[in-house]
Amino acid sequence: MNQWEIVIGIETHVQLSTRSKIFSGASTAFGAAPNVQACAVDIALPGVLPVLNKGAVDCAIRFGLAVGARIAPKSVFARKNYFYPDLPKGYQISQYELPVVLGGGIPIQIGQGENAVEKIVELTRAHLEEDAGKSLHEDFHGKSGIDLNRAGTPLLEIVTEPVMRSSAEAVAYARALHALVRWIGICDGNMQEGSFRCDANVSVRRPGQPFGTRREIKNLNSFRFLQQAIDYEVQWQIATLEDGGTIQQATVLFDPDSGETRAMRSKEDAHDYRYFPDPDLLPLVIDDAWIARARAAMPELPLAKRDRFVAEHGLSTYDASQLTASLETADYFEAALAVAGPALAKPCANWVTVDLAARLNREGREIGASPVSAAQLGGLVARIADGTISNSIAKKVFDALWNGEGASADEIIEKQGLRQITDTGAIEALIDEVLAANAAMVAEFKAGKEKAFNALVGQAMKATRGKANPQQVNELLRRKLG
């Protein structure tokens, strides 16, 4: 395996969040009955003319700004000619020689934790185009149905340079891109509904040799499938070459059930599509004022927010990266911190990225659907910090908030009597009782067995139902044991 270098480039079709299609006024809403959202323009009736959706262009500009790309002052729409049953015009309106976005890059994290390394995945281009319809095979015996609701849906196709060298890098890139397009509000990112689909171009070569022949894995709609498909394809190509075979350029599909890729058709090149400028659409001209308006409407971008969290709150780059993995997580953290207070940034970050994240993951929820609001979590962190409750009691309060047993941490603490015992005299009295009832443990500790001390701490905490301040218990117990 080390004798081979993997080369991966990814093309991603991002469905843009416009209410109408890119060249018509038909709705883009998901889930309608087949063919009720395909208007005369979408199905190419004679005499109809496309009209460009300004909102789709706004989305493209926002993306270009977000990745530091060049926004083309003039770009051109072209007809990409091919026959497929769900392409009623016989061509797709896309962009070829003059796309709207050129260059740019997306940073990714390779590795885990504080040892993660950052890499920039360079982008070649991003261009606007329309989606095709959908062929339906499952519901028809011996036939295929055609649903043209998707025909004309606005897409931004984002193409990388072939700079990724493993399936892990490819998935890291896809996740980063997915988070970014949601962050800037140009795509809902719903992979099950086809709003975010990846095609992976995969080849292998001996280190230092020219690029090998690539095969394109089409329409991968989950990060898990993306990784599995690339891993299988790499192994297949290496095995084929080591057996003396050759790789033929092809378009392949991934079968999640078998975990294998299979060839669908020979891969077309640009000349096969007979691109030519669409005579019904004028060149798209974007002036500086349009770009300035788009820039003014942009949210703070993930990297800028990450760096601000590090500078303002003293968080590590790793923690700040975790918090800015999605706009929803970043907003949640800032809202919790606004309640807890700026001095509690680190414990707030820990609760969001560890405790809350684990609970959300276990129950398959997004942070936007968390039963514990940001204000509630911030209040909980504040009560830990001021000594009202211990960390162990905080877990109980968090569970109660999750289950809707109270409107705030304060309410649950008072209702359930969870306030931490900090009165030294009260704790001393309980410790005396514990020592008297556990003479054998006391003897073991005095004989040098440190584990006996931990057992005594446990007994003391049990006697206070976990409400004593653990640090006070430790200090008082050691003092009494001499």
Disulfide bonds with the S-S distance in Angstrom:
none
